[in-house]
Structure formats: structure tokens, C-alpha cells
């Protein structure tokens, strides 16, 4: 095993000089630094991460737990966190909980045992904060919650404006003339799912309209629940003329349900997704969506964590809310006059007056 003494002998310098170069703990002249770096390269020396962590009491690692790596939203979040942490000299380790609290706790305990410097958590759905998070020592390992968190749980957090984004999406549909707008929420145990439902309700209040509870269906943030709940809404005698689906995976399931049922979008059913995917613009019809800054969510969460490490951020829980953007495409922006007779023959109360609203 190559040691710093071997490096020092080859470079004809002291072991202290090698240590200063490797750990950037003191000034070393350019000439000596060049000799040390050349010796490190020639001997293929790898500093011991364990020895460094024992000396500095830092492992320079961060643990991150996400619920579903197959959901296109989360890789962007991970990438944002990874890029920021790499710039700051940290390594990111990622675990996938599959949305299960038991599996999430397993990764949590593994990361804590490995003495990560901090945690980035996208928590699994649960009726209340699990015991291990309620008991977590933030002084020992700082935590930043991303996208969702439990009320009353200590720790920093970064989320998007779920209420505002949903409100804007549903107002867009209402302004197009729709009055029967179905929504498929995420698991209402999650705060972000409840906030998106709150935005839906606020839009109706703003337009002085009542909310029909029959048009509210709870999904699981997965494709199958989007399919099942859309089928349920299509089965109503007085079915909706528009859908607001609260994440991209459920939107994919909803589109499949509309296709299987022979329902044309947007002619017979307008659609807006909370979540925008790069290929939503390539579908026909292209899908209107509330775009979330997924990359920025991860980057901002990692930035807060690094500030905690350095002492630049102190005190109680720090929460950051990022803005969303409504992207109007074909699925909610159909250019034609209302076909009231067509809808009357289908047993529906009349179609909306379609328009070309500005996003």
C-alpha cells in the first residue's frame, strides 16, 4: 500500500509537505507542489477516505433517498443535487425506497451507520412522520426534505409552489369554459398532494363555483392509479369535460385510459398535467402541464445542506418554495366552437366554449 512517506521519498520532500498538498492545509510553493503531484501520479496514490474522515470528522458523503427512480421527475432532482455537491467536493449516495416507509428506514439507518455528513430525503407516503425521523438528531446529521415533508417535522425543506401551480392550471381550464373538471390527486397523506388539491379548490372558489366531490379521485402517483381513476371518472353519468392530473406518471395512465375508452383529447376531454416531461411536447396532442423546476429542487436542497455543513446557515428549519410554470399545449387548447349537440347526444350537459387563452 502506497503511503505519504513513499510520496515524500520520491518527491524529495517532507511528509508534512505531501500532507499539505493532499489536504490543502497550508501553502506549498509551485515547484514543490509540482513534484508532489508528479509522485502521486507515478505511484498511483489514493488517499484513504477512512483516515481522512477520522481526522476531519467528515466523510464528504451525502445520502439521498427517493421513492421511485423510474419516475422521470426524480432523476432530474438527483442530478441537480449531485452536480452541486460535486462542485463542493461531496459524493452523493442514492437509495430507492419504492415509496415504502420500511425500505426508506433501511436506507436511512445504512446511511447513518456510514456516517454521511447529511441527508436529502423525498419521503414515502405515511399517515404521520415515522418514529426514526421524529427522533433524528439534526445536530449530528442535517436533513433537507425535498418535494414533500410532514407537518411539525424539524429539518430544512425545498418544495415547489404546489398550490399556485395547481390553481393556475385549473383556472386555465375554467377560463376555457370548462365547469366539470375532474382531478386525480396523489396520496393525500402527502403534503404536496394535499396542496395540489387545495389549488384545485381555490380555483373554483375564485370563479364562484362549487366543487363536485365526485370529480375528485385519489391516486398513488403511479401510472396504474391514473388509468384506474380516469376510467372511474369516465364512467360517471355526468362525466367531466376536462381532467387535471397531479403528476406525470398518472397522466400517462390517464392518457392510456382515454385512448382505450375512445375518448378524444382535447375534443371530448381536455387534459392538464402537474409535471412536465420533455416528450410531452412530442405527443399528439401535445400535453399541457405545470412544469416543475426538478433540477433546481435538488440543487437548492444540496446548497442548503452545504451551508449547514459550513455554518453559513444556522437556526431553525429553513424552507424554500420554488415557482412553477404553466405550459399550455394542445391537450387543453382546442380551437373550435362548442359542439353542444354532440355532447347532448352523449348524455352530457353541453360542451365548453373553447378559446385560445394565454399561458
Steps between C-alpha positions, in 0.01 A plus 500: 500500500638838398535751786583869517850401613550327163381815325736713711801280422434510124433876495793575737276694739376453855187300585353826633535657156323203340221528758457872430471434125254211540280674759550865393583592860791740438683687227748297295720663237411422136829314447451266798131452422589398145745235631247363747223482239734321259595246768133442585428437134798269448423290808123508438439607856141507632448682832313297762148634531465325836815655640394843377153465653648400836724806492247755374187337645346528152442227243426748218199286408128576490222240503188556290179296507241529222173304466512390135803516271278402203297822539662743248465783751743363757814441286497872425479576873790262567708653223450850639614389846794300363634783284494749786657258748778401259592866463534516879707181524227263621394160369128414474367153587141427389246247626158419350225438757224396255275726706520258797572636847667172605746512211554871554594433863745231388688746278480766771668271753761387247593858415518598867720197573733610219515840671389708203538870560138574407177359360273602212160333538195467275281322752261211435125545554403451865217613725750665734874553524672168583665462838856495366455840336333651806795383713770597251784716638533792260809624680683180410371459143312788334196409289338679208158376390425530129159533332308374802519495879288435807354791692681562827810308392822689567748544217555718196283458192470595134168468317327654200196725513254211485197713585585774252586261218177305537297815536641636175435174314137471611435871439626443146242225449225710658591796282466270198139448603517165682288464808520127566870446562611171648823470695716202591704583809803330646483315835338754732728387782763710323505874553577579135197295386274687744643833384428418134142414595480830689601686183226318308241604759621861511454537126132408531454739794663779298250437219208485748430135416426200718735201509341165413664243730408224253759646264786466752683166488805400704784329317841366604729710278540199268378417149254227600310719745480771234346247264256360759381836629453638148288197416293572809445861398406397146241266646304781663164578342590870506866456431755785494602689188854557626756329725770641722738215585745566782819337373657379176478125562128522575459715188652220293246259649221749439595535133494122462154488658370769263640311200357165615161664552498670160484846657668764286734748664444793499179488294308301761731525800753775568803406708763679711778325690680615813851403383646561160705241312734583213305279261155640594562751220552214251169321565192565290330677654788662685429510873440817699686487829611682811880490466693446821866607535608144591873559448486819708317315780794263540763771457336736750459221757868407464599867529310532829672186630847631410420828675410301811834318479694825478303684768373758252143392584402470864187500712166328448345337197558684172237451228533603135212510249580496126268633231324285239400591145186406306582383147186503283502253211241325284343275764323796661502754222259377233405754231137443412151618586298304753325192369205507738287260297777238494525509879122499545474179299768345724294581808721787611376850589681689227855572406710799599566799282857426388743787471864579448612624843841636573714284730 
